[in-house]
Amino acid sequence: MFDMQIPLEAIFNEYYDRLVYFSFKIVDDKQDAEDAVQEAFVRYWNKRDEISHEQHAIRSYLYTSVHNISLNVIRHRQVVKNFEQHTLSPAEENQTINKIIQTEVLTKICEAMATLPAGCRRISWMGYIDGMKNREIARELGISVNTVKAQKLKGVKILRMKLIPELIISIYLLIANWP
């Protein structure tokens, strides 16, 4: 018996439908299955000179190719699914950016507040960071409300000189929108 190459059309007609069915059983999507089989035939065509021309070798090559391509489709789906689960929506991205800005602003405020005189620092911290009212601060520290107001005012004046003007605007917005 002599070695004669089987025409691609004959191979395609013989195996296409069964290979699509085989791939469909793996990927559970007809279009993906058809694409996998098409890719397997392209691979076969590109390597046809390296593959035995016997029908069982061609069949084995095609089934193996379709199987591997189908598994790659499933892996790709999982990668896409994982990516989509870890990708932030525009609203989530904006929330993240806002949290970053808020963290940076608070860090700058804390650094600047650390340079305030001790009493002024404590009162400013209680009022601006902890969100306590002047009366609450006065009661807790055993001082007058006017002393609390004076120390907070002194703290704000010092902070204004230490912080850059853009940050001052952010601080006011932050304090105004503090939860």
Contacts in CASP RR format, 6 or more apart in sequence:
PFRMAT RR
TARGET T0000
AUTHOR 0000-0000-0000
METHOD contacts of the structure
MODEL  1
MFDMQIPLEAIFNEYYDRLVYFSFKIVDDKQDAEDAVQEAFVRYWNKRDE
ISHEQHAIRSYLYTSVHNISLNVIRHRQVVKNFEQHTLSPAEENQTINKI
IQTEVLTKICEAMATLPAGCRRISWMGYIDGMKNREIARELGISVNTVKA
QKLKGVKILRMKLIPELIISIYLLIANWP
3 53 0 8 1.000
4 53 0 8 1.000
5 48 0 8 1.000
5 53 0 8 1.000
6 53 0 8 1.000
6 55 0 8 1.000
6 58 0 8 1.000
8 41 0 8 1.000
8 45 0 8 1.000
8 48 0 8 1.000
11 41 0 8 1.000
11 44 0 8 1.000
11 58 0 8 1.000
11 62 0 8 1.000
12 41 0 8 1.000
15 59 0 8 1.000
15 62 0 8 1.000
16 37 0 8 1.000
16 41 0 8 1.000
19 37 0 8 1.000
19 40 0 8 1.000
19 62 0 8 1.000
19 63 0 8 1.000
19 66 0 8 1.000
20 30 0 8 1.000
20 33 0 8 1.000
20 34 0 8 1.000
20 37 0 8 1.000
21 33 0 8 1.000
22 63 0 8 1.000
22 66 0 8 1.000
22 67 0 8 1.000
22 70 0 8 1.000
23 32 0 8 1.000
23 33 0 8 1.000
23 34 0 8 1.000
23 36 0 8 1.000
23 37 0 8 1.000
23 66 0 8 1.000
23 67 0 8 1.000
23 69 0 8 1.000
23 70 0 8 1.000
24 30 0 8 1.000
24 33 0 8 1.000
26 33 0 8 1.000
26 67 0 8 1.000
26 70 0 8 1.000
26 71 0 8 1.000
26 73 0 8 1.000
26 74 0 8 1.000
27 33 0 8 1.000
27 36 0 8 1.000
27 70 0 8 1.000
27 73 0 8 1.000
27 74 0 8 1.000
29 73 0 8 1.000
32 70 0 8 1.000
32 73 0 8 1.000
33 70 0 8 1.000
35 73 0 8 1.000
36 66 0 8 1.000
36 69 0 8 1.000
36 70 0 8 1.000
36 73 0 8 1.000
37 66 0 8 1.000
39 65 0 8 1.000
39 69 0 8 1.000
40 62 0 8 1.000
40 65 0 8 1.000
40 66 0 8 1.000
40 69 0 8 1.000
41 62 0 8 1.000
43 65 0 8 1.000
44 51 0 8 1.000
44 58 0 8 1.000
44 61 0 8 1.000
44 62 0 8 1.000
44 65 0 8 1.000
47 61 0 8 1.000
51 57 0 8 1.000
51 58 0 8 1.000
51 61 0 8 1.000
52 58 0 8 1.000
88 96 0 8 1.000
101 170 0 8 1.000
102 174 0 8 1.000
105 167 0 8 1.000
105 170 0 8 1.000
105 171 0 8 1.000
105 174 0 8 1.000
106 129 0 8 1.000
106 174 0 8 1.000
108 163 0 8 1.000
108 167 0 8 1.000
109 128 0 8 1.000
109 129 0 8 1.000
109 159 0 8 1.000
109 163 0 8 1.000
109 167 0 8 1.000
109 171 0 8 1.000
110 129 0 8 1.000
112 158 0 8 1.000
112 159 0 8 1.000
112 162 0 8 1.000
112 163 0 8 1.000
113 121 0 8 1.000
113 124 0 8 1.000
113 125 0 8 1.000
113 129 0 8 1.000
113 159 0 8 1.000
114 121 0 8 1.000
115 158 0 8 1.000
115 162 0 8 1.000
116 124 0 8 1.000
116 155 0 8 1.000
116 158 0 8 1.000
116 159 0 8 1.000
119 151 0 8 1.000
120 151 0 8 1.000
120 154 0 8 1.000
120 155 0 8 1.000
120 158 0 8 1.000
122 141 0 8 1.000
123 137 0 8 1.000
123 141 0 8 1.000
123 148 0 8 1.000
123 151 0 8 1.000
123 152 0 8 1.000
124 151 0 8 1.000
124 152 0 8 1.000
124 155 0 8 1.000
124 156 0 8 1.000
124 159 0 8 1.000
126 132 0 8 1.000
126 136 0 8 1.000
126 137 0 8 1.000
126 140 0 8 1.000
127 133 0 8 1.000
127 134 0 8 1.000
127 137 0 8 1.000
127 152 0 8 1.000
128 152 0 8 1.000
128 175 0 8 1.000
131 178 0 8 1.000
132 140 0 8 1.000
134 145 0 8 1.000
134 148 0 8 1.000
134 149 0 8 1.000
134 152 0 8 1.000
135 145 0 8 1.000
137 143 0 8 1.000
137 148 0 8 1.000
138 144 0 8 1.000
138 145 0 8 1.000
138 147 0 8 1.000
138 148 0 8 1.000
141 148 0 8 1.000
159 171 0 8 1.000
160 168 0 8 1.000
163 171 0 8 1.000
END
